[in-house]
Amino acid sequence: MEQETITTPSYYDLDLQQRISRGLLDLTASWKVGVQSGAKRKHLVFLALSYKCFATAKAMQCLCDEGLYDDAFAMLRVIVEGTIDAVYILKSDDQVAEDYMDYPKFQAWDQLERIRSVDPQMADYFSPDEQAEMESQYQQVRARYEGNRNDDWTKDNLFKRAKFIDTQAFPALMNVTWKDASAYVHSTARSIEWRIDASGVKRSRVATKGEIATIIYYANAMLFTLLSFLEPMAGKPIEGLKTLYEEWKKS
């Protein structure tokens, strides 16, 4: 009787995911997109967020190399959020990019007022002229943000932004990967369960290859997403991207 071959899913293949990750990081480090004539602010925001995600992916890879599973998982959430916002802004009307970039003007004064309500002396860290400028900028943009919930820069929360990009894939990603990573960002009980047992409190543990591979797999998925939008902006194929993608998708 012929023995059945069990194929390990690619997202559990640590060697594959690390190879793809390093290939993508090498590619993004050497490849630059020029800003073309007529580019809008949303294109600049998308490009800047993409480069930020690439840098975070490199930091996450370093954590994975050291077996720091918890912290790598926290970085994964940063990459997911950055990718969602980047694509959401790129695919939206021009005003969305303006709202994204102008939000710090609203946020700075709003935060200063909250600080003042708790400790007025701390607000004096800013000079009267600085405070006057902050309030002036706040008044210019406040109508665009006051109705937003959860202190966000847009009326669409992150789940709605994910659904806007893709009605299935990104919402599924949010409900699994993003929520799981949230435990390590916010230090909830779930993030320390493994540290506590009958013998006391553990300082560290060895992450399994499958755990590390899964983190890198989703980070790779985000980088491929960003690059799929960056390639048309560049006006030419990204050398090596198709080969990496085909290898990554193999079972």
LOTOR-684007 format. One record per residue: x, y, z of N, C-alpha, C, CB in turn; residue number from 1. Coordinates in Angstrom, 3 decimals. Glycine has a CB too. Example, Ala and Ser with C-alpha at 12.3 -4.5 7.8 and 13.67 -1.06 7.14 Angstrom:
<setors>
     n_px     n_py     n_pz    ca_px    ca_py    ca_pz     c_px     c_py     c_pz    cb_px    cb_py    cb_pz pos
   13.190   -5.690    7.800   12.300   -4.500    7.800   13.200   -3.300    7.800   11.308   -4.473    9.046   1
   12.850   -2.250    7.080   13.670   -1.060    7.140   12.900    0.030    7.870   14.084   -0.598    5.725   2
</setors>
This chain:
<setors>
     n_px     n_py     n_pz    ca_px    ca_py    ca_pz     c_px     c_py     c_pz    cb_px    cb_py    cb_pz pos
    0.851   -1.199    0.000    0.000    0.000    0.000    0.886    1.247    0.000   -0.962    0.007    1.237   1
    0.602    2.166   -0.885    1.425    3.369   -0.981    1.185    4.279    0.206    1.138    4.115   -2.282   2
    2.274    4.760    0.795    2.165    5.621    1.969    1.686    7.012    1.557    3.522    5.711    2.707   3
    0.755    7.542    2.315    0.202    8.860    2.010    1.198    9.946    2.386   -1.132    9.077    2.750   4
    1.378   10.886    1.502    2.274   12.010    1.768    1.482   13.158    2.374    2.992   12.467    0.475   5
    1.937   13.630    3.522    1.269   14.741    4.199    2.024   16.022    3.872    1.199   14.508    5.748   6
    1.344   16.947    3.246    1.959   18.212    2.851    1.715   19.267    3.925    1.406   18.689    1.489   7
    2.784   19.865    4.391    2.670   20.924    5.385    2.261   22.218    4.693    4.002   21.109    6.158   8
    1.207   22.895    5.167    0.818   24.165    4.553    1.988   25.144    4.523   -0.364   24.782    5.309   9
    2.058   25.963    3.476    3.202   26.851    3.298    3.365   27.840    4.450    3.065   27.605    1.998  10
    2.251   28.223    5.086    2.386   29.194    6.165    2.982   28.599    7.437    1.047   29.793    6.474  11
    3.161   27.285    7.502    3.875   26.644    8.600    5.326   26.326    8.236    3.156   25.372    9.010  12
    5.705   26.600    6.995    7.050   26.292    6.510    7.968   27.468    6.844    7.045   26.001    4.968  13
    8.686   27.364    7.945    9.501   28.482    8.411   10.606   28.826    7.420   10.107   28.161    9.768  14
   11.272   27.822    6.868   12.351   28.092    5.916   11.833   28.872    4.710   13.002   26.780    5.455  15
   10.667   28.454    4.199   10.077   29.141    3.052    9.724   30.580    3.397    8.832   28.399    2.569  16
    9.033   30.784    4.512    8.597   32.131    4.877    9.777   33.056    5.143    7.700   32.077    6.102  17
   10.825   32.542    5.790   11.999   33.372    6.030   12.705   33.723    4.723   12.966   32.660    6.975  18
   12.767   32.768    3.819   13.417   33.012    2.529   12.650   34.081    1.739   13.511   31.697    1.708  19
   11.336   33.972    1.737   10.520   34.967    1.038   10.642   36.329    1.720    9.040   34.522    0.990  20
   10.609   36.328    3.042   10.701   37.582    3.785   12.005   38.309    3.494   10.575   37.320    5.279  21
   13.094   37.581    3.537   14.399   38.216    3.277   14.496   38.674    1.823   15.556   37.239    3.602  22
   13.884   37.910    0.915   13.866   38.321   -0.483   13.086   39.611   -0.675   13.273   37.224   -1.346  23
   11.935   39.719   -0.010   11.125   40.930   -0.108   11.834   42.127    0.509    9.778   40.720    0.568  24
   12.482   41.906    1.644   13.185   43.003    2.305   14.377   43.473    1.474   13.652   42.571    3.700  25
   15.086   42.536    0.853   16.177   42.923   -0.045   15.634   43.714   -1.238   16.945   41.672   -0.536  26
   14.500   43.262   -1.754   13.888   43.913   -2.913   13.454   45.336   -2.569   12.684   43.098   -3.414  27
   12.778   45.492   -1.442   12.262   46.813   -1.067   13.373   47.759   -0.635   11.242   46.681    0.051  28
   14.497   47.200   -0.183   15.612   48.064    0.222   16.318   48.674   -0.980   16.614   47.275    1.061  29
   16.321   47.958   -2.094   17.060   48.411   -3.273   16.179   49.083   -4.322   17.771   47.249   -3.897  30
   14.868   48.916   -4.209   13.954   49.410   -5.237   13.260   50.679   -4.763   12.913   48.337   -5.603  31
   13.280   51.713   -5.590   12.667   52.988   -5.238   11.626   53.381   -6.275   13.734   54.084   -5.110  32
   10.581   54.028   -5.809    9.527   54.527   -6.697    9.655   56.039   -6.777    8.100   54.109   -6.191  33
    9.832   56.556   -7.973    9.885   57.997   -8.138    8.492   58.595   -8.140   10.612   58.358   -9.419  34
    8.382   59.817   -7.651    7.091   60.510   -7.642    6.880   61.126   -9.011    7.027   61.600   -6.519  35
    5.880   60.659   -9.713    5.639   61.111  -11.073    4.890   62.440  -11.101    4.859   60.058  -11.841  36
    5.022   63.133  -12.190    4.314   64.396  -12.371    2.807   64.152  -12.292    4.693   65.053  -13.726  37
    2.130   64.985  -11.546    0.685   64.831  -11.404    0.269   63.926  -10.267    0.117   64.309  -12.662  38
    1.245   63.412   -9.508    0.918   62.557   -8.361    0.137   63.363   -7.324    2.211   61.961   -7.727  39
   -0.863   62.737   -6.765   -1.678   63.392   -5.743   -1.162   63.061   -4.356   -3.145   62.977   -5.871  40
   -1.720   63.764   -3.384   -1.254   63.543   -2.014   -1.494   62.109   -1.562   -1.946   64.508   -1.059  41
   -2.554   61.486   -2.042   -2.842   60.118   -1.625   -1.773   59.151   -2.123   -4.217   59.687   -2.134  42
   -1.151   59.454   -3.258   -0.073   58.611   -3.749    1.162   58.752   -2.852    0.273   58.973   -5.208  43
    1.420   59.963   -2.407    2.557   60.197   -1.512    2.334   59.514   -0.164    2.783   61.708   -1.311  44
    1.105   59.604    0.350    0.786   58.958    1.630    0.924   57.450    1.502   -0.644   59.326    2.093  45
    0.406   56.895    0.412    0.520   55.454    0.201    1.983   55.026    0.148   -0.199   55.044   -1.090  46
    2.786   55.781   -0.569    4.208   55.439   -0.697    4.907   55.525    0.661    4.901   56.377   -1.714  47
    4.622   56.574    1.421    5.253   56.738    2.731    4.846   55.625    3.695    4.890   58.096    3.324  48
    3.560   55.269    3.702    3.093   54.192    4.569    3.693   52.847    4.151    1.561   54.120    4.544  49
    3.866   52.657    2.853    4.472   51.424    2.365    5.900   51.292    2.885    4.455   51.383    0.828  50
    6.674   52.367    2.761    8.052   52.323    3.243    8.098   52.103    4.755    8.787   53.618    2.875  51
    7.125   52.673    5.465    7.059   52.459    6.911    6.802   50.983    7.211    5.954   53.340    7.546  52
    5.906   50.361    6.459    5.613   48.935    6.656    6.832   48.072    6.337    4.423   48.506    5.780  53
    7.582   48.448    5.304    8.789   47.694    4.973    9.783   47.741    6.133    9.438   48.246    3.688  54
    9.938   48.922    6.741   10.867   49.064    7.862   10.397   48.250    9.067   11.017   50.545    8.249  55
    9.081   48.260    9.319    8.533   47.485   10.433    8.712   45.990   10.187    7.043   47.816   10.640  56
    8.554   45.559    8.944    8.750   44.152    8.607   10.191   43.727    8.870    8.381   43.896    7.139  57
   11.122   44.627    8.606   12.528   44.316    8.884   12.747   44.171   10.389   13.456   45.414    8.306  58
   12.145   45.068   11.171   12.255   44.977   12.631   11.614   43.689   13.142   11.595   46.199   13.301  59
   10.463   43.323   12.561    9.774   42.103   12.957   10.614   40.874   12.645    8.423   42.005   12.258  60
   11.291   40.890   11.498   12.147   39.769   11.118   13.279   39.594   12.122   12.715   39.978    9.707  61
   13.836   40.705   12.604   14.894   40.633   13.622   14.370   39.981   14.907   15.446   42.047   13.930  62
   13.157   40.341   15.301   12.550   39.741   16.493   12.319   38.246   16.286   11.219   40.442   16.833  63
   11.860   37.879   15.091   11.649   36.459   14.793   12.960   35.691   14.836   10.988   36.291   13.422  64
   14.025   36.295   14.333   15.335   35.643   14.349   15.796   35.355   15.770   16.367   36.510   13.634  65
   15.349   36.193   16.707   15.712   36.011   18.116   14.687   35.173   18.879   15.866   37.364   18.791  66
   13.652   34.695   18.182   12.628   33.883   18.829   11.706   34.664   19.736   13.269   32.807   19.609  67
   11.642   35.969   19.554   10.788   36.819   20.403    9.389   36.879   19.795   11.391   38.264   20.552  68
    8.671   35.811   20.000    7.361   35.600   19.382    6.370   36.691   19.758    6.805   34.246   19.783  69
    6.256   37.003   21.043    5.261   37.975   21.501    5.458   39.333   20.834    5.330   38.128   23.022  70
    6.689   39.809   20.844    6.969   41.130   20.298    6.851   41.153   18.774    8.360   41.583   20.718  71
    7.212   40.040   18.137    7.047   39.949   16.689    5.571   39.998   16.320    7.690   38.661   16.149  72
    4.739   39.346   17.118    3.302   39.337   16.869    2.728   40.749   17.005    2.591   38.370   17.840  73
    3.224   41.504   17.983    2.784   42.884   18.145    3.146   43.711   16.910    3.410   43.504   19.406  74
    4.340   43.494   16.361    4.756   44.206   15.156    3.896   43.834   13.951    6.219   43.916   14.856  75
    3.419   42.596   13.927    2.556   42.174   12.826    1.301   43.033   12.776    2.181   40.690   12.967  76
    0.742   43.339   13.918   -0.459   44.188   13.943   -0.155   45.571   13.358   -0.996   44.327   15.393  77
    1.028   46.092   13.648    1.425   47.395   13.092    1.464   47.335   11.570    2.805   47.828   13.641  78
    2.003   46.241   11.026    2.095   46.086    9.574    0.701   45.949    8.951    2.960   44.859    9.218  79
   -0.177   45.183    9.598   -1.530   45.006    9.085   -2.262   46.346    9.044   -2.308   43.994    9.948  80
   -2.192   47.106   10.125   -2.873   48.396   10.171   -2.296   49.355    9.135   -2.768   49.008   11.572  81
   -0.972   49.367    9.007   -0.338   50.256    8.034   -0.742   49.915    6.614    1.170   50.192    8.165  82
   -0.830   48.631    6.314   -1.220   48.196    4.973   -2.671   48.569    4.678   -1.024   46.680    4.823  83
   -3.554   48.335    5.644   -4.967   48.673    5.449   -5.133   50.164    5.193   -5.799   48.250    6.671  84
   -4.502   50.993    6.015   -4.632   52.434    5.835   -4.035   52.884    4.507   -3.962   53.172    6.985  85
   -2.898   52.322    4.132   -2.241   52.714    2.879   -3.142   52.442    1.678   -0.908   51.965    2.716  86
   -3.693   51.229    1.610   -4.525   50.858    0.460   -5.868   51.584    0.494   -4.751   49.338    0.430  87
   -6.422   51.739    1.699   -7.694   52.459    1.852   -7.564   53.887    1.329   -8.140   52.473    3.335  88
   -6.485   54.552    1.690   -6.271   55.931    1.255   -6.051   55.992   -0.252   -5.074   56.548    1.993  89
   -5.268   55.069   -0.779   -4.979   55.059   -2.213   -6.242   54.856   -3.038   -3.968   53.969   -2.541  90
   -7.159   54.012   -2.570   -8.361   53.673   -3.331   -9.517   54.646   -3.077   -8.800   52.264   -2.990  91
   -9.337   55.585   -2.169  -10.413   56.509   -1.793  -10.305   57.830   -2.543  -10.390   56.766   -0.287  92
  -11.292   58.686   -2.315  -11.259   60.029   -2.872  -10.076   60.810   -2.302  -12.580   60.765   -2.584  93
   -9.679   61.850   -3.006   -8.520   62.642   -2.597   -8.665   63.213   -1.183   -8.299   63.772   -3.583  94
   -9.889   63.535   -0.774  -10.108   64.154    0.525   -9.692   63.243    1.676  -11.562   64.537    0.674  95
   -9.758   61.943    1.471   -9.400   61.001    2.534   -7.934   61.161    2.919   -9.680   59.551    2.092  96
   -7.070   61.331    1.937   -5.652   61.562    2.227   -5.457   62.881    2.972   -4.829   61.563    0.925  97
   -6.238   63.893    2.604   -6.153   65.184    3.302   -6.574   65.017    4.761   -7.043   66.250    2.601  98
   -7.634   64.273    5.000   -8.095   64.048    6.374   -7.051   63.283    7.184   -9.427   63.281    6.373  99
   -6.419   62.316    6.559   -5.389   61.530    7.239   -4.210   62.416    7.659   -4.898   60.390    6.326 100
   -3.751   63.255    6.746   -2.560   64.071    7.014   -2.851   65.269    7.916   -1.968   64.557    5.709 101
   -4.081   65.772    7.909   -4.405   66.948    8.729   -4.841   66.582   10.141   -5.495   67.757    8.064 102
   -5.083   65.310   10.398   -5.591   64.898   11.712   -4.684   65.310   12.873   -5.777   63.403   11.734 103
   -3.349   65.283   12.743   -2.507   65.731   13.860   -2.807   67.155   14.318   -1.060   65.635   13.471 104
   -3.307   68.008   13.421   -3.664   69.379   13.815   -4.824   69.363   14.808   -4.037   70.225   12.572 105
   -5.769   68.473   14.577   -6.900   68.320   15.497   -6.443   67.635   16.781   -8.042   67.512   14.833 106
   -5.649   66.603   16.628   -5.257   65.751   17.747   -4.377   66.484   18.756   -4.532   64.528   17.233 107
   -3.467   67.311   18.263   -2.515   67.985   19.155   -3.229   68.884   20.174   -1.522   68.816   18.333 108
   -4.158   69.715   19.681   -4.872   70.614   20.595   -5.833   69.843   21.493   -5.639   71.679   19.804 109
   -6.490   68.841   20.932   -7.412   68.019   21.718   -6.675   67.341   22.881   -8.088   66.955   20.819 110
   -5.487   66.829   22.615   -4.697   66.184   23.673   -4.226   67.200   24.702   -3.490   65.452   23.073 111
   -3.848   68.393   24.236   -3.404   69.431   25.167   -4.537   69.837   26.109   -2.888   70.659   24.395 112
   -5.744   69.934   25.602   -6.891   70.280   26.434   -7.167   69.182   27.469   -8.133   70.512   25.559 113
   -6.974   67.939   27.101   -7.160   66.852   28.055   -6.092   66.896   29.148   -7.125   65.498   27.335 114
   -4.867   67.199   28.742   -3.792   67.336   29.732   -4.096   68.490   30.677   -2.428   67.557   29.036 115
   -4.558   69.598   30.120   -4.866   70.778   30.933   -5.947   70.482   31.965   -5.306   71.935   30.041 116
   -6.905   69.634   31.597   -7.993   69.318   32.523   -7.521   68.475   33.704   -9.102   68.590   31.788 117
   -6.407   67.781   33.536   -5.854   66.947   34.599   -4.772   67.681   35.388   -5.286   65.659   34.014 118
   -3.861   68.346   34.661   -2.750   69.054   35.293   -2.434   70.299   34.476   -1.493   68.138   35.419 119
   -3.024   71.447   34.821   -2.822   72.684   34.044   -1.360   73.061   33.860   -3.537   73.822   34.710 120
   -0.527   72.753   34.827    0.881   73.139   34.723    1.598   72.406   33.592    1.592   72.870   36.039 121
    1.186   71.171   33.329    1.817   70.414   32.245    1.560   71.053   30.885    1.311   68.976   32.244 122
    0.418   71.712   30.753    0.095   72.377   29.486    1.028   73.548   29.220   -1.354   72.861   29.492 123
    1.626   74.097   30.279    2.519   75.244   30.128    3.870   74.859   29.538    2.724   75.915   31.465 124
    4.052   73.577   29.255    5.266   73.138   28.558    5.350   73.831   27.198    5.283   71.587   28.386 125
    4.174   74.119   26.615    4.119   74.846   25.354    3.977   76.341   25.640    2.944   74.338   24.472 126
    4.692   77.145   24.904    4.626   78.594   25.087    3.263   79.120   24.654    5.747   79.296   24.295 127
    2.890   80.325   25.095    1.600   80.900   24.667    1.473   80.983   23.142    1.426   82.295   25.267 128
    2.569   81.345   22.466    2.522   81.425   21.004    2.290   80.046   20.377    3.825   82.037   20.464 129
    2.955   79.021   20.922    2.778   77.663   20.414    1.346   77.186   20.629    3.765   76.703   21.093 130
    0.800   77.514   21.805   -0.570   77.104   22.083   -1.562   77.827   21.172   -0.913   77.369   23.548 131
   -1.296   79.097   20.906   -2.176   79.863   20.024   -2.163   79.272   18.612   -1.748   81.347   19.988 132
   -0.984   78.859   18.144   -0.879   78.263   16.815   -1.575   76.908   16.769    0.591   78.117   16.410 133
   -1.425   76.118   17.839   -2.085   74.819   17.913   -3.597   74.978   17.889   -1.654   74.069   19.174 134
   -4.106   75.966   18.637   -5.556   76.174   18.673   -6.065   76.665   17.323   -5.931   77.178   19.776 135
   -5.287   77.523   16.669   -5.685   78.029   15.361   -5.802   76.891   14.346   -4.681   79.079   14.868 136
   -4.818   76.004   14.334   -4.858   74.865   13.419   -6.030   73.943   13.746   -3.538   74.084   13.480 137
   -6.282   73.760   15.035   -7.399   72.928   15.480   -8.727   73.479   14.975   -7.417   72.831   17.009 138
   -8.915   74.778   15.116  -10.165   75.391   14.696  -10.381   75.263   13.184  -10.188   76.857   15.106 139
   -9.291   75.238   12.427   -9.392   75.130   10.978   -9.918   73.767   10.527   -8.043   75.387   10.353 140
   -9.639   72.722   11.334   -9.981   71.362   10.876  -11.001   70.647   11.756   -8.736   70.530   10.806 141
  -11.391   71.216   12.874  -12.188   70.503   13.871  -13.496   69.934   13.316  -12.494   71.422   15.015 142
  -14.123   70.644   12.396  -15.416   70.187   11.864  -15.291   68.859   11.119  -16.005   71.245   10.930 143
  -14.100   68.545   10.648  -13.898   67.313    9.888  -13.738   66.078   10.780  -12.683   67.456    9.003 144
  -13.514   66.282   12.073  -13.195   65.138   12.937  -14.087   64.974   14.161  -11.797   65.254   13.391 145
  -14.799   66.008   14.564  -15.533   65.949   15.824  -16.604   64.873   15.842  -16.160   67.277   16.106 146
  -17.112   64.498   14.697  -18.148   63.472   14.671  -17.611   62.056   14.605  -19.043   63.702   13.517 147
  -16.292   61.909   14.520  -15.707   60.574   14.418  -15.692   59.867   15.760  -14.297   60.657   13.864 148
  -15.921   58.567   15.727  -15.922   57.774   16.954  -14.533   57.203   17.206  -16.965   56.639   16.873 149
  -14.268   56.890   18.461  -13.028   56.221   18.865  -11.778   57.032   18.554  -12.930   54.883   18.191 150
  -11.910   58.362   18.556  -10.748   59.230   18.327   -9.973   58.817   17.081   -9.821   59.205   19.543 151
  -10.678   58.590   15.991  -10.034   58.159   14.756  -10.037   59.289   13.745  -10.733   56.922   14.177 152
   -9.167   59.174   12.744   -9.037   60.241   11.746  -10.112   60.165   10.658   -7.662   60.180   11.104 153
  -10.862   59.088   10.628  -11.929   58.918    9.641  -13.157   58.307   10.293  -11.455   58.041    8.470 154
  -14.304   58.534    9.686  -15.543   57.963   10.232  -15.575   56.450   10.072  -16.764   58.583    9.548 155
  -14.823   55.921    9.118  -14.734   54.473    8.935  -13.707   53.893    9.904  -14.359   54.124    7.471 156
  -14.168   53.005   10.803  -13.190   52.388   11.691  -12.331   51.404   10.902  -13.892   51.676   12.874 157
  -11.360   50.792   11.566  -10.401   49.946   10.859  -11.075   48.759   10.178   -9.338   49.448   11.820 158
  -12.118   48.200   10.806  -12.831   47.080   10.189  -13.527   47.514    8.895  -13.859   46.498   11.174 159
  -14.117   48.698    8.904  -14.768   49.196    7.692  -13.736   49.496    6.613  -15.593   50.455    8.001 160
  -12.579   50.006    7.031  -11.519   50.279    6.056  -11.033   48.983    5.425  -10.344   51.022    6.720 161
  -10.936   47.928    6.233  -10.524   46.618    5.718  -11.554   46.084    4.728  -10.328   45.617    6.876 162
  -12.828   46.239    5.057  -13.903   45.748    4.184  -13.956   46.536    2.888  -15.256   45.830    4.898 163
  -13.616   47.804    2.940  -13.591   48.650    1.748  -12.546   48.134    0.752  -13.293   50.121    2.132 164
  -11.424   47.644    1.281  -10.355   47.117    0.426  -10.770   45.802   -0.214   -9.064   46.923    1.233 165
  -11.324   44.918    0.620  -11.723   43.590    0.148  -12.808   43.090    1.086  -10.500   42.589    0.098 166
  -13.943   42.687    0.544  -15.086   42.323    1.385  -14.884   41.030    2.163  -16.313   42.197    0.537 167
  -13.882   40.226    1.795  -13.689   38.943    2.474  -12.305   38.802    3.100  -13.915   37.814    1.502 168
  -11.269   38.917    2.287   -9.911   38.603    2.759   -9.464   39.482    3.912   -8.928   38.739    1.627 169
   -9.616   40.788    3.777   -9.112   41.666    4.831   -9.969   41.643    6.096   -9.025   43.077    4.313 170
  -11.299   41.593    6.007  -12.078   41.409    7.235  -11.728   40.109    7.960  -13.563   41.427    6.913 171
  -11.472   39.029    7.206  -11.072   37.766    7.829   -9.734   37.925    8.525  -10.999   36.639    6.786 172
   -8.836   38.638    7.884   -7.532   38.907    8.484   -7.679   39.686    9.787   -6.644   39.681    7.505 173
   -8.574   40.662    9.794   -8.806   41.462   10.994   -9.347   40.607   12.126   -9.770   42.604   10.696 174
  -10.273   39.711   11.820  -10.933   38.922   12.860  -10.055   37.809   13.421  -12.200   38.327   12.313 175
   -8.988   37.489   12.736   -8.104   36.427   13.223   -6.759   37.013   13.645   -7.902   35.343   12.136 176
   -5.945   37.339   12.669   -4.577   37.779   12.945   -4.523   39.071   13.749   -3.829   37.963   11.651 177
   -5.259   40.085   13.325   -5.200   41.385   13.997   -5.684   41.279   15.430   -6.032   42.420   13.240 178
   -6.785   40.568   15.647   -7.309   40.422   17.012   -6.360   39.618   17.896   -8.684   39.750   16.984 179
   -5.763   38.562   17.334   -4.805   37.777   18.107   -3.596   38.620   18.494   -4.358   36.546   17.314 180
   -3.120   39.417   17.560   -1.959   40.264   17.832   -2.271   41.347   18.850   -1.462   40.898   16.549 181
   -3.542   41.742   18.939   -3.934   42.792   19.882   -3.584   42.435   21.321   -5.423   43.061   19.772 182
   -3.636   41.155   21.638   -3.324   40.719   23.002   -1.908   41.109   23.398   -3.501   39.206   23.131 183
   -0.990   41.065   22.424    0.415   41.371   22.710    0.704   42.863   22.637    1.319   40.631   21.741 184
   -0.125   43.593   21.902    0.016   45.046   21.872   -0.474   45.661   23.176   -0.753   45.637   20.685 185
   -1.605   45.150   23.682   -2.250   45.741   24.862   -1.926   45.007   26.165   -3.745   45.759   24.663 186
   -1.089   43.973   26.081   -0.687   43.228   27.286   -1.876   42.698   28.069    0.152   44.110   28.188 187
   -2.833   42.094   27.369   -3.964   41.491   28.056   -3.533   40.165   28.686   -5.149   41.278   27.082 188
   -4.445   39.544   29.441   -4.128   38.289   30.133   -3.657   37.209   29.163   -5.348   37.791   30.907 189
   -4.245   37.213   27.983   -3.862   36.195   27.005   -2.372   36.256   26.667   -4.686   36.358   25.734 190
   -1.796   37.454   26.735   -0.391   37.614   26.361    0.571   37.065   27.407   -0.090   39.067   26.123 191
    0.080   36.777   28.606    0.979   36.267   29.657    0.570   34.892   30.177    1.022   37.244   30.814 192
   -0.440   34.275   29.564   -0.907   32.972   30.045    0.220   31.952   30.120   -2.009   32.447   29.144 193
    1.070   31.935   29.106    2.123   30.931   29.067    3.194   31.175   30.119    2.752   30.899   27.700 194
    3.256   32.394   30.644    4.282   32.719   31.634    3.946   32.192   33.033    4.477   34.219   31.692 195
    2.673   31.874   33.279    2.236   31.503   34.619    1.796   30.043   34.650    1.092   32.416   35.088 196
    2.391   29.274   35.530    1.958   27.889   35.733    2.154   27.519   37.198    2.744   26.909   34.804 197
    1.958   26.258   37.528    2.016   25.809   38.923    3.373   26.063   39.570    1.690   24.334   39.002 198
    4.417   26.103   38.761    5.766   26.287   39.303    6.137   27.747   39.511    6.770   25.649   38.391 199
    5.307   28.661   39.042    5.605   30.078   39.220    5.470   30.849   37.923    6.998   30.255   39.778 200
    6.386   31.783   37.736    6.352   32.654   36.562    7.594   32.424   35.712    6.251   34.139   36.981 201
    7.382   32.223   34.419    8.487   31.986   33.488    8.937   33.307   32.863    8.069   30.978   32.384 202
   10.226   33.399   32.609   10.765   34.603   31.964   10.636   34.528   30.441   12.236   34.800   32.354 203
   10.767   33.329   29.896   10.752   33.203   28.444   10.314   31.804   28.042   12.135   33.521   27.857 204
   10.066   31.623   26.771    9.739   30.319   26.221   10.283   30.236   24.804    8.210   30.068   26.247 205
   10.372   29.060   24.278   10.840   28.868   22.908    9.619   28.775   21.993   11.738   27.585   22.786 206
    9.517   29.702   21.073    8.398   29.680   20.120    8.593   28.538   19.137    8.279   31.034   19.364 207
    7.503   27.938   18.721    7.591   26.854   17.742    7.870   27.436   16.352    6.282   26.011   17.732 208
    8.389   26.584   15.481    8.639   27.019   14.107    7.332   27.430   13.431    9.328   25.899   13.300 209
    6.254   26.705   13.732    4.967   27.032   13.140    4.477   28.404   13.547    3.950   26.001   13.518 210
    4.676   28.777   14.810    4.251   30.091   15.288    5.013   31.205   14.564    4.462   30.201   16.811 211
    6.318   31.075   14.512    7.132   32.088   13.854    6.814   32.146   12.356    8.628   31.800   14.073 212
    6.664   30.975   11.729    6.362   30.931   10.292    5.048   31.627    9.976    6.310   29.485    9.803 213
    4.037   31.426   10.832    2.726   32.034   10.598    2.803   33.551   10.662    1.712   31.520   11.617 214
    3.554   34.085   11.620    3.730   35.534   11.738    4.367   36.088   10.466    4.598   35.885   12.973 215
    5.446   35.444   10.025    6.151   35.924    8.842    5.273   35.782    7.599    7.472   35.159    8.654 216
    4.481   34.718    7.543    3.575   34.503    6.407    2.631   35.689    6.231    2.764   33.207    6.602 217
    1.995   36.129    7.318    1.050   37.236    7.211    1.759   38.555    6.913    0.239   37.360    8.495 218
    2.960   38.738    7.446    3.730   39.937    7.109    4.079   39.931    5.625    5.017   40.024    7.967 219
    4.474   38.760    5.115    4.753   38.649    3.679    3.519   38.980    2.859    5.249   37.239    3.333 220
    2.358   38.509    3.308    1.109   38.791    2.588    0.861   40.298    2.489   -0.083   38.104    3.289 221
    1.159   41.026    3.567    0.968   42.473    3.559    1.948   43.151    2.605    1.131   43.040    4.970 222
    3.186   42.697    2.588    4.165   43.311    1.694    3.822   43.039    0.231    5.571   42.794    2.011 223
    3.366   41.822   -0.059    2.939   41.527   -1.427    1.759   42.411   -1.826    2.561   40.039   -1.565 224
    0.857   42.670   -0.893   -0.287   43.543   -1.171    0.180   44.937   -1.541   -1.227   43.607    0.038 225
    1.072   45.490   -0.731    1.579   46.839   -0.993    2.314   46.904   -2.330    2.511   47.287    0.138 226
    3.134   45.911   -2.587    3.926   45.909   -3.815    3.049   45.752   -5.058    4.961   44.791   -3.766 227
    1.912   45.074   -4.902    1.011   44.920   -6.046    0.413   46.256   -6.466   -0.106   43.933   -5.713 228
    0.305   47.199   -5.529   -0.168   48.539   -5.853    0.990   49.468   -6.241   -0.936   49.123   -4.667 229
    2.157   49.200   -5.705    3.316   50.028   -6.025    3.819   49.777   -7.447    4.436   49.768   -5.025 230
    3.678   48.560   -7.917    4.201   48.207   -9.234    3.580   49.064  -10.334    3.950   46.730   -9.521 231
    2.239   49.231  -10.377    1.665   50.112  -11.402    2.132   51.565  -11.262    0.145   50.059  -11.334 232
    2.374   52.014  -10.026    2.849   53.374   -9.817    4.235   53.564  -10.411    2.864   53.711   -8.332 233
    5.044   52.486  -10.355    6.397   52.561  -10.891    6.404   52.546  -12.418    7.234   51.409  -10.359 234
    5.333   52.003  -12.997    5.233   51.971  -14.445    6.031   50.866  -15.100    5.666   53.262  -14.993 235
    6.551   49.949  -14.294    7.308   48.820  -14.838    7.314   47.700  -13.811    8.765   49.238  -15.212 236
    7.505   46.456  -14.250    7.526   45.331  -13.310    8.666   45.462  -12.306    7.653   44.009  -14.068 237
    8.410   44.993  -11.091    9.445   44.960  -10.064   10.234   43.667  -10.259    8.828   45.051   -8.609 238
   11.479   43.798  -10.621   12.291   42.627  -10.926   12.382   41.686   -9.727   13.688   43.055  -11.364 239
   12.006   40.451   -9.925   12.092   39.438   -8.875   10.824   39.255   -8.077   13.186   39.777   -7.953 240
    9.875   40.186   -8.197    8.657   40.103   -7.383    7.803   38.904   -7.790    7.839   41.399   -7.510 241
    7.612   38.706   -9.081    6.770   37.606   -9.552    7.346   36.259   -9.122    6.626   37.658  -11.082 242
    8.653   36.120   -9.187    9.301   34.859   -8.794    9.088   34.586   -7.312   10.810   34.899   -9.112 243
    9.252   35.618   -6.494    9.037   35.469   -5.052    7.590   35.093   -4.753    9.406   36.766   -4.317 244
    6.665   35.751   -5.456    5.247   35.490   -5.206    4.879   34.061   -5.575    4.376   36.472   -5.990 245
    5.366   33.597   -6.696    5.052   32.230   -7.131    5.628   31.203   -6.163    5.594   31.978   -8.549 246
    6.813   31.469   -5.635    7.399   30.553   -4.652    6.609   30.581   -3.352    8.870   30.914   -4.384 247
    6.166   31.764   -2.960    5.419   31.919   -1.715    4.074   31.210   -1.769    5.212   33.391   -1.409 248
    3.443   31.205   -2.918    2.117   30.627   -3.049    2.126   29.101   -3.197    1.425   31.239   -4.228 249
    3.283   28.519   -3.385    3.305   27.068   -3.570    2.961   26.370   -2.265    4.682   26.601   -4.082 250
    2.338   25.195   -2.359    1.900   24.480   -1.166    3.032   23.642   -0.598    0.693   23.596   -1.482 251
</setors>
